């Protein structure tokens, strides 16, 4: 008899802790809060779409990232075609291809020189990792973030995982 109130209290506390962890845990977002690119690829067969909020780029900088990972060869072929990845990019090292695109349109490459005085950017970094069949779209909000992401990804290319 005495165990029943203790068990009920423990269950209520466990449920409360689980709710608070999901609600406030960094990086966990509801599907409705994910970006347009995530929603475009979330239900594609052979493609696993993820949205990471506040992905750490450095000790002081974090940005949101949409990650598209092929789970099979058909999914990888779909991503290659959707992102217009040239066959020569797939065959040559380094295995991490870094480019830029307009916000909301990561499939299209965009050649854009970033002026020094630009605080908000209409572009974002896109990386294609041919080793892991993965495409990452880094949603940068300003020049500092854009430059840090670019440097971080180039470092990853020189010093792979």
C-alpha positions in Angstrom: 0.0 0.0 0.0 2.8 2.4 0.9 4.5 1.8 -2.4 1.6 3.1 -4.5 2.1 6.9 -3.8 5.8 6.6 -4.2 5.4 4.8 -7.6 2.8 7.4 -8.8 5.1 10.3 -7.7 8.1 8.6 -9.5 6.1 8.2 -12.7 4.8 11.8 -12.6 8.4 13.1 -12.1 9.8 10.8 -14.9 7.1 12.1 -17.3 7.8 15.7 -16.3 11.6 15.3 -16.8 11.0 13.6 -20.2 8.7 16.5 -21.3 11.1 19.2 -20.1 14.1 17.4 -21.8 12.3 17.2 -25.1 11.0 20.8 -24.8 14.2 22.5 -23.8 17.0 20.2 -25.0 19.3 22.2 -27.4 19.2 21.0 -31.0 15.8 19.4 -30.7 13.0 21.1 -32.6 9.5 20.3 -33.6 9.0 19.4 -37.3 7.0 22.5 -37.8 10.0 24.6 -36.8 12.3 23.0 -39.3 13.2 24.9 -42.5 11.6 24.7 -45.9 14.5 22.6 -47.3 14.0 20.0 -44.6 10.3 19.7 -45.5 11.2 19.4 -49.2 13.3 16.3 -48.5 11.9 14.8 -45.3 9.7 12.3 -47.1 11.9 11.4 -50.0 12.5 7.6 -50.1 16.2 6.8 -49.6 17.0 10.2 -48.0 17.1 10.8 -44.3 16.6 14.5 -43.5 17.6 16.1 -40.2 17.4 19.6 -38.9 19.9 20.6 -36.2 19.3 23.8 -34.3 22.5 25.6 -33.1 25.1 23.2 -34.5 28.4 24.2 -33.1 30.9 25.6 -35.6 33.4 26.9 -33.1 33.5 27.5 -29.3 31.4 30.7 -29.7 29.4 30.1 -32.8 26.5 27.9 -33.7 24.1 27.8 -36.7 21.1 25.9 -37.8 21.9 23.0 -40.3 19.7 20.9 -42.6 21.4 17.5 -43.2 20.4 15.3 -46.0 21.9 11.8 -45.9 21.3 9.1 -48.5 20.4 5.8 -46.9 20.8 3.8 -50.1 22.2 4.1 -53.6 18.9 5.3 -55.1 18.7 8.1 -52.4 22.3 9.2 -53.2 21.5 9.2 -57.0 18.4 11.3 -56.2 20.5 13.8 -54.2 23.2 14.0 -56.9 20.6 14.8 -59.5 18.6 17.2 -57.3 21.7 19.2 -56.4 23.2 19.1 -59.9 26.5 17.5 -58.7 28.9 17.0 -61.6 30.3 13.5 -62.0 33.9 14.8 -61.8 33.1 16.2 -58.3 32.2 12.7 -57.2 35.4 11.1 -58.5 38.1 13.4 -57.3 39.5 14.1 -53.8 39.0 16.0 -51.7 35.7 14.3 -50.8 34.1 17.4 -49.3 32.8 19.9 -51.9 31.9 23.3 -50.5 29.8 25.8 -52.4 27.3 28.6 -51.8 23.6 29.0 -52.7 20.8 31.4 -52.3 18.8 31.0 -49.1 16.1 28.4 -49.6 17.5 27.2 -52.9 20.5 24.9 -51.9 20.2 22.9 -55.1 21.4 25.9 -57.2 25.1 27.0 -57.1 25.5 30.7 -56.7 28.7 32.7 -57.4 28.6 35.7 -55.0 31.3 37.9 -53.7 30.5 38.8 -50.1 31.1 42.5 -49.5 32.7 43.5 -46.2 29.8 45.7 -45.0 27.1 43.1 -45.5 25.4 42.1 -42.2 22.7 39.9 -43.5 23.5 37.4 -46.2 21.2 36.2 -49.0 23.4 33.1 -49.3 24.3 30.0 -47.3 27.0 27.3 -47.3 26.3 23.9 -48.9 28.7 21.0 -48.4 28.6 17.7 -50.2 30.4 14.9 -48.5 30.9 12.1 -51.0 32.4 9.7 -48.4 29.2 9.6 -46.3 26.7 10.5 -49.1 25.6 13.5 -47.1 24.7 17.1 -48.0 24.7 19.8 -45.3 23.0 23.2 -45.7 24.4 25.6 -43.1 21.9 28.5 -42.6 24.2 31.4 -41.9 22.7 34.7 -40.8 25.6 37.1 -41.2 29.1 37.4 -42.7 30.9 36.2 -39.5 28.9 33.0 -39.6 29.4 32.5 -43.3 33.1 32.9 -43.0 33.4 30.7 -40.0 31.4 27.9 -41.6 33.5 28.1 -44.8 36.7 27.9 -42.8 35.4 25.0 -40.6 34.3 23.0 -43.6 37.7 23.6 -45.4 39.5 22.4 -42.3 37.3 19.3 -42.3 38.3 18.7 -45.9 42.0 18.9 -45.0 41.6 16.9 -41.7 38.8 14.4 -42.3 37.0 12.6 -39.5 
